[in-house]
Amino acid sequence: MRNGLLPGFELSVVRRHITFHKWRTLLSVAAVALAVAMSIIFISIQNGFSDFLFDIVFRFLPHITVSPPEGDDYLHLYRSIVDVCWALPGVVGVSPSLAAPATLSYKDKSENVAMMGIDPVQAERITQITQNMLQGEITSILGGKRIVMGQPLAKKLKVKMGDTVSAKFPDSVPVNLVVSGIFSFGYKEVDEGAAYVSQETARRFLNEGDVVTSIDIKLADPFQAQVAAAQLRSHGYNAKDWQELFPDIVRTLAFERTQNAITMLLLMIIATFGIASIMNMLVAEKTREIGMLMALGANPASIRRLFLLESGILGLIGAVSGCILGLVTCLLLSGVQIQNVTGEMMELPIALNPMDFVLFTILAVLLSIAAGYYPARKASLLDPVIALKG
């Protein structure tokens, strides 16, 4: 035993330290458990909101949009561009549309919107609007002077199915439109700012011929949008991918990740300081015991290993407890109803990732060991004679 303590003996000493001061052990374990649990809750909510935002991008919004060249208002001879778009690898939908700025009025209410002239069949491949229709059908716009709008816009105008709204704008041909459908994507900019009419209605409103203002493209893999957009630009077309089209979503995701990473790091650091403080107190209290161990043949490396082992075990117990607490809390929170940006109620989005539990457990143990390093080194440098005197 002169060359160091046997591993079994080290474990028995650690076990005695942990069980002797139960309240102190409980406090250190609780500090790590709370930090891990809160980190798991934060990251799961962030993952949930990220999935929610990506779901909007991947399912309801275009991945690439081709717009008119700079200085032009419309895409002429757009059908040849549509053929080029369909030739791109991974394309699952191409939808030309004609956007007409309009002021919709009903009685004393008025709202400015982008009145989109679309082909419902082609647009369905991009927006999956059929799944988000609350009332009526998107194909109803093909039946003449009809309009489909978002629920928030309908509430602002105080209109319901069958009401007639007037659409006006400078240099346009005023038209009365019957509300034949109401949708909700759960995305404020779309639900409040856009309404759908047929392309024929939009062209008559603008007094234009067979032109469009944009061509929307949907890909099987949204993360190939940058490459596909670059290919279209190489053909001379003004193409932008979804990260350029919807920078707010990209900024929101980046901000949430940064904010949560800082919060989680601070929580873990606070917890490790708690363990460091407790281990430092333990060294002060166990000075005589450390001296006895050294007298029995324990070398400085063994003493360091003993206290580092104790720190790691405390961190591991705290991490596992925190994972369980975080999991239970997330499951309870998953049924909580919150209000989204459109005023509608939705369940709090929570996405549990098993790897997060593994990573936070490893991080907690490593930080706990790091926290115990100084007290462990301090204990290993004690003079055996002075330590025995206490």
C-alpha positions in Angstrom: 0.0 0.0 0.0 3.1 2.3 0.1 2.7 3.1 -3.6 -0.8 4.4 -3.2 -4.3 3.6 -2.0 -6.1 0.7 -3.5 -9.1 1.7 -5.7 -11.5 -0.2 -3.4 -10.1 1.7 -0.4 -10.4 5.0 -2.2 -14.1 4.3 -3.0 -14.8 3.3 0.7 -13.3 6.6 1.9 -15.3 8.6 -0.7 -18.5 6.7 0.3 -17.9 7.5 3.9 -17.3 11.2 3.1 -20.5 11.4 1.0 -22.7 9.6 3.6 -21.3 11.2 6.7 -22.4 14.8 5.9 -25.7 14.0 4.2 -27.0 17.6 4.2 -23.8 18.9 2.6 -23.9 16.1 0.0 -27.5 16.9 -0.7 -26.8 20.6 -1.2 -23.9 19.9 -3.6 -25.9 17.3 -5.5 -29.0 19.6 -5.6 -26.9 22.4 -7.1 -25.7 20.3 -10.0 -29.1 18.7 -10.4 -30.9 22.0 -10.7 -28.3 23.4 -13.1 -28.6 20.3 -15.3 -32.4 20.2 -15.1 -32.8 23.9 -16.0 -30.3 23.5 -18.8 -32.3 20.5 -20.2 -35.5 22.5 -19.9 -34.1 25.5 -21.7 -32.5 23.5 -24.5 -35.6 21.4 -25.0 -37.8 24.5 -25.3 -35.3 26.1 -27.6 -35.2 23.0 -29.7 -39.0 23.0 -29.7 -39.2 26.6 -30.9 -36.5 25.9 -33.5 -38.5 23.0 -34.8 -41.6 25.1 -34.9 -39.9 27.8 -36.9 -38.2 25.3 -39.3 -41.6 23.6 -39.7 -42.9 27.0 -41.0 -40.0 27.4 -43.4 -39.9 23.8 -44.6 -43.6 23.2 -44.9 -45.4 26.6 -45.5 -42.8 29.0 -47.1 -40.9 28.8 -50.3 -37.2 27.7 -50.1 -36.2 29.9 -53.2 -37.9 32.8 -54.8 -37.1 34.2 -58.3 -37.9 37.9 -58.6 -37.9 40.3 -61.5 -34.5 41.8 -62.5 -33.6 45.1 -60.8 -35.6 47.9 -62.3 -38.4 45.7 -63.5 -41.8 45.1 -61.8 -42.7 41.8 -63.5 -41.3 38.6 -64.9 -42.2 38.4 -68.6 -42.0 35.1 -70.5 -41.9 33.5 -67.1 -43.0 30.0 -68.3 -39.4 29.4 -69.6 -38.1 30.2 -66.2 -40.5 27.8 -64.7 -39.1 25.0 -66.9 -35.5 25.9 -65.8 -36.7 25.7 -62.1 -38.2 22.3 -62.6 -34.9 21.1 -64.1 -33.1 21.8 -60.8 -32.3 18.7 -58.7 -34.6 18.1 -55.7 -37.4 20.4 -56.8 -40.8 19.3 -55.6 -42.9 22.4 -56.4 -42.8 25.6 -58.6 -45.5 28.2 -58.3 -45.6 31.5 -60.2 -47.6 34.2 -58.5 -48.6 37.8 -59.2 -48.5 40.1 -56.1 -50.7 43.1 -56.2 -50.5 45.6 -53.3 -54.1 46.4 -52.3 -56.1 48.1 -49.7 -59.0 45.9 -48.6 -62.0 47.7 -47.1 -65.1 46.5 -45.4 -67.5 49.0 -43.9 -65.3 51.4 -41.9 -62.3 49.0 -41.7 -59.3 49.1 -44.1 -56.1 47.1 -44.2 -53.1 47.1 -46.7 -52.2 43.6 -47.9 -50.3 41.8 -50.6 -53.0 40.3 -52.8 -51.5 37.2 -54.3 -52.7 35.9 -57.6 -52.0 32.2 -57.6 -52.8 28.9 -59.2 -54.1 26.9 -56.2 -52.8 23.6 -57.5 -49.3 24.9 -58.0 -49.3 27.0 -54.8 -50.4 23.9 -52.8 -47.0 22.4 -53.5 -45.3 25.3 -51.8 -47.6 26.4 -48.9 -49.7 23.3 -48.3 -52.4 25.9 -47.7 -55.2 23.2 -47.8 -54.0 21.9 -44.5 -54.3 25.3 -42.9 -57.7 26.3 -44.2 -60.1 27.0 -41.3 -63.1 27.7 -43.5 -63.8 27.2 -47.2 -61.4 25.9 -49.9 -58.4 27.6 -51.6 -59.7 26.3 -54.9 -62.8 28.6 -54.5 -60.8 31.5 -55.8 -61.1 30.0 -59.3 -64.8 30.6 -59.2 -64.5 34.3 -60.1 -64.0 37.4 -58.0 -63.3 35.7 -54.7 -60.6 36.1 -52.0 -59.1 33.9 -49.3 -57.5 35.6 -46.3 -55.8 34.9 -43.0 -57.8 34.7 -39.8 -56.0 37.7 -38.2 -56.7 39.8 -41.2 -60.4 38.7 -41.2 -60.6 39.7 -37.6 -59.1 43.1 -38.2 -61.6 43.8 -41.1 -64.4 42.1 -39.1 -65.4 40.1 -42.0 -66.7 36.5 -42.2 -67.4 34.0 -44.9 -69.6 35.4 -47.7 -68.9 39.0 -46.9 -67.8 41.3 -49.8 -64.7 43.4 -49.5 -63.5 46.1 -51.9 -59.9 46.1 -53.2 -58.4 49.4 -54.3 -55.0 50.8 -55.0 -53.6 53.8 -57.0 -53.4 53.0 -60.8 -55.4 49.7 -60.3 -58.9 48.7 -61.3 -61.1 48.5 -58.1 -62.8 45.2 -57.6 -65.3 43.7 -55.1 -64.3 40.3 -53.8 -66.4 37.7 -51.9 -64.6 36.1 -48.9 -64.6 32.4 -49.8 -62.0 31.1 -47.4 -60.1 31.8 -44.2 -56.7 30.3 -43.3 -54.1 30.3 -40.5 -50.5 29.4 -40.9 -49.5 30.5 -37.4 -47.0 32.9 -39.0 -47.9 36.6 -38.4 -46.4 38.1 -41.5 -48.3 35.7 -43.8 -51.6 35.5 -41.9 -51.9 39.3 -41.5 -50.2 40.5 -44.7 -51.3 38.2 -47.5 -54.6 37.3 -49.2 -55.1 35.0 -52.2 -57.0 35.5 -55.4 -56.8 33.9 -58.8 -54.1 35.0 -61.2 -56.9 36.2 -63.6 -58.4 38.4 -60.8 -54.9 39.8 -60.0 -54.2 40.6 -63.6 -57.5 42.4 -64.1 -56.9 44.4 -60.8 -53.4 45.4 -62.1 -54.6 45.8 -65.7 -51.7 43.6 -66.8 -51.1 40.7 -69.2 -49.6 37.3 -68.7 -46.9 38.3 -66.2 -45.9 37.4 -62.6 -44.0 39.1 -59.9 -42.3 36.0 -58.5 -41.7 32.3 -58.9 -41.6 30.3 -55.7 -39.7 27.0 -55.5 -39.9 24.2 -52.9 -37.1 21.6 -52.5 -37.0 18.2 -51.0 -34.0 19.3 -48.9 -34.3 23.0 -47.8 -30.6 23.1 -46.9 -29.8 22.7 -50.6 -31.5 26.1 -51.2 -28.3 28.1 -51.4 -26.8 25.8 -54.0 -30.0 25.8 -56.1 -30.3 29.6 -55.9 -26.7 30.0 -57.0 -27.5 27.8 -60.0 -30.4 30.0 -61.0 -28.3 33.1 -60.5 -25.7 31.6 -62.9 -28.5 31.6 -65.5 -29.0 35.3 -64.9 -32.1 35.1 -62.7 -32.6 37.1 -59.5 -32.9 34.2 -57.1 -32.8 34.2 -53.3 -32.9 31.3 -50.8 -35.0 31.1 -47.7 -32.2 32.4 -45.4 -32.1 35.6 -47.5 -35.9 35.8 -47.8 -36.7 35.3 -44.1 -33.7 36.8 -42.1 -35.9 37.3 -39.0 -36.2 33.5 -38.6 -32.5 33.1 -39.0 -31.8 35.9 -36.5 -34.3 34.5 -34.0 -32.7 31.1 -34.1 -29.2 32.5 -33.7 -30.3 34.7 -30.8 -32.0 31.9 -28.9 -29.1 29.6 -29.3 -26.6 32.2 -28.0 -28.8 33.3 -25.2 -29.5 29.8 -24.0 -25.8 28.8 -24.3 -24.8 31.7 -22.1 -27.6 30.9 -19.6 -26.7 27.2 -19.4 -23.0 27.9 -19.0 -23.6 30.3 -16.1 -25.9 27.8 -14.4 -23.2 25.0 -14.7 -20.5 27.4 -13.5 -22.5 28.4 -10.4 -23.1 24.7 -9.6 -19.4 23.9 -9.9 -18.5 26.7 -7.6 -20.9 25.2 -5.1 -19.0 21.8 -5.3 -15.6 23.6 -5.1 -16.7 25.4 -1.9 -18.0 22.2 -0.3 -14.8 20.2 -1.3 -12.6 23.0 0.1 -14.5 22.8 3.4 -14.1 19.0 3.4 -10.3 19.3 3.0 -10.2 21.7 6.0 -12.3 19.3 8.1 -10.5 16.2 7.1 -6.9 17.5 7.6 -6.2 15.0 10.4 -7.7 12.1 8.3 -5.5 13.1 5.3 -2.5 13.0 7.6 -3.4 9.5 8.7 -3.8 8.3 5.1 -0.4 9.8 4.3 1.1 8.1 7.3 -0.3 4.8 6.1 1.5 5.2 2.8 -0.8 7.3 0.6 1.2 9.5 -1.8 0.1 13.0 -3.0 -1.3 11.5 -6.3 -3.5 9.1 -4.3 -4.9 12.0 -2.1 -5.6 14.1 -5.3 -7.3 11.1 -6.9 -9.4 10.5 -3.8 -10.9 14.1 -3.8 -11.2 14.3 -7.5 -13.1 11.0 -7.4 -15.4 12.4 -4.8 -16.1 15.5 -6.9 -16.8 13.4 -9.9 -19.2 11.1 -8.1 -21.1 14.1 -6.6 -21.3 15.6 -10.1 -22.5 12.3 -11.6 -25.2 11.8 -9.0 -26.3 15.5 -9.5 -26.3 15.1 -13.3 -28.4 11.9 -13.3 -30.9 13.5 -10.8 -31.0 16.6 -12.9 -31.7 14.6 -16.1 -34.6 12.9 -14.4 -35.9 16.2 -13.0 -35.5 17.9 -16.4 -37.3 15.1 -18.2 -40.3 15.1 -15.8 -40.6 18.9 -16.0 -40.4 18.9 -19.8 -43.2 16.2 -20.0 -45.3 18.3 -17.7 -44.7 21.5 -19.6 -45.4 19.9 -23.0 -49.2 20.2 -22.3 -49.0 23.9 -21.3 -51.0 26.2 -23.7 -49.4 29.5 -24.8 -50.5 32.2 -27.2 -48.6 32.5 -30.4 -47.9 35.7 -32.5 -51.3 35.5 -34.2 -53.2 35.4 -30.8 -54.0 31.7 -31.3 -53.4 29.1 -28.5 -50.8 26.4 -29.1 -49.0 23.9 -26.9 -45.5 24.9 -25.7 -43.2 23.4 -28.2 -40.7 21.1 -26.5 -38.3 18.7 -28.3 -36.4 16.2 -26.2 -33.0 15.1 -27.6 -31.4 12.1 -25.9 -27.9 13.4 -26.8 -28.6 16.5 -24.7 -29.0 14.3 -21.6 -25.7 12.6 -22.4 -23.8 15.8 -23.1 -25.0 17.6 -20.0 -24.2 14.6 -17.8 -20.6 14.5 -19.2 -20.3 18.3 -18.9 -21.5 18.2 -15.2 -19.1 15.5 -14.3 -16.1 17.2 -16.0 -16.9 20.6 -14.4 -17.4 18.9 -11.0 -14.0 17.3 -11.3 -12.5 20.6 -12.4 -14.2 22.3 -9.4 -12.6 19.7 -7.1 -9.1 20.1 -8.5 -7.9 23.0 -6.3 -9.2 21.4 -3.0 -7.6 18.1 -4.2 -4.3 19.7 -4.9 -4.4 21.5 -1.6 -5.0 18.3 0.2 -2.2 16.5 -1.6 0.3 19.2 -0.6 -0.4 19.0 3.1 2.6 18.1 5.4 1.7 14.7 7.0 3.2 15.7 10.4 1.2 19.0 10.5 -1.9 17.3 9.1 -1.8 14.7 12.0 -1.7 17.6 14.5 -5.0 18.9 12.8 
